[in-house]
Amino acid sequence: MLTSQQEQLIEATAPVVAEHLDAITQHFYPLMFKRYPDVASLFNEAHQQSGAQQRALAGAVLAYVQLRQDPARARGVLATVVEKHVSLGIQPDQYPIVGECLMAAIGEELGDALTPEIAEAWAALYEELAGLLIELEDRRYQAFALKPGGWRGLRRFRIAATRQESAMIRSFVLEPEDEGPVADHEPGQYIGVRLGIEGETLYRHYSLSDLPNGRTYRISIKREPEGRASRYFHDVLNVGDSVDLLPPAGELTLQGGNEPLLLISGGVGQTPILPLARQALAEGRQVVYLHAAIDAEHHAFRQEVAAMREVHPSKLKVVAIHEHGDDADHCGRLDRELLRHYLPASNPRCYFVGPQGFMSAVNQALAELGVEEDRRHFEHFGPSRPIEAA
């Protein structure tokens, strides 16, 4: 627990640290990877290069500083961090590494302005934050391990089947090598995958693209030209090969109620939206399923969604938007007028996933159409960041 003097120091120096936080995080990651090379595998190199990881860390630290006097709100803000950490299998003994390197980065950036007293106060603040995250993560680990078919840490799965869903997206059905049951996940969640590629360990997250069935998980992966993990799945792995999985995680889950849903996806963003649609239809809810793709060749799951519509003809409306070609309901890009046309009239909930710019535009359009913020749900592929950041 921080002393009253440390509390005062944090309050007094928080604006200065906030002003320099972007630069601090830019120092932090190279420093940590140099001192502790083994932790680099936990971070996506592309997210490092784009700055998304650094911005996510800065945002989490600032949010905690601002909300720590309100524990309930602080836990809510940290929920996304906890989910990411669970899907990576983060352990308590890794937090001192982060604390050491973060304080070193603060010292490099602030120089003589960081007195021993101020450094001690911020180190105590970090220990407080780390303790809270460790507590929340341990609860998640324990709860999942206690589920039928649950586990803690890594579990080995083999590829039981694959299916090409579009020109760029392929599904992989994964079954446990131990042939035991598989714990249910919440539709909309993702799962952590550990890969060994040319002697290097990589961790990635992929959305679970089907409902839980107690036997297998399905992930559907877009082949990215520069994506080491996605190319490994598409170009190297075959039926019978194995990967390590961590527990499912993620907050993009269906809110209870009976209001209609507008489900919006762009490209591979369809992977978490598809199981949300299946769950909602099983609960008897009205669903408008709106998907945007480049063209028919890049439109994944088209037959699967059509089969859903045949089962639920009065509950499911399917809308396809292609930038090119005439094999869709609309040609061009998704815009506010299209959203206005298909937005259910009776206070709907809206879920949307896709590229960052796509989500920013959808979020702004829905806000302008009167959809309240607490009824707009989305998820980033990668580190969390403000929805407006295109």
Secondary structure, DSSP 8 states (H G I E B T S, - for coil): ---HHHHHHHHHHHHHHHHHHHHHHHHHHHHHHHH-GGGGGGS-HHHHHHTHHHHHHHHHHHHHHHHTTSHHHHHHHHHHHHHHHHHHT--GGGHHHHHHHHHHHHHHHHGGGS-HHHHHHHHHHHHHHHHHHHHHHHHHHHHHHTSTT--SS-EEEEEEEEEE-SSSEEEEEEEETT--------TT-EEEEEEEETTEEEEEEEEB-S---SS-EEEEEE--TT-HHHHHHHHT--TT-EEEEEEEE-S----SSS--EEEEEEGGGHHHHHHHHHHHHHTT--EEEEEEESSGGG-TTHHHHHHHHHHSTTTEEEEEEESSSSSSSEES---HHHHHHHS-SS--EEEEES-HHHHHHHHHHHHHTT--GGGEEE--SSS---TT--
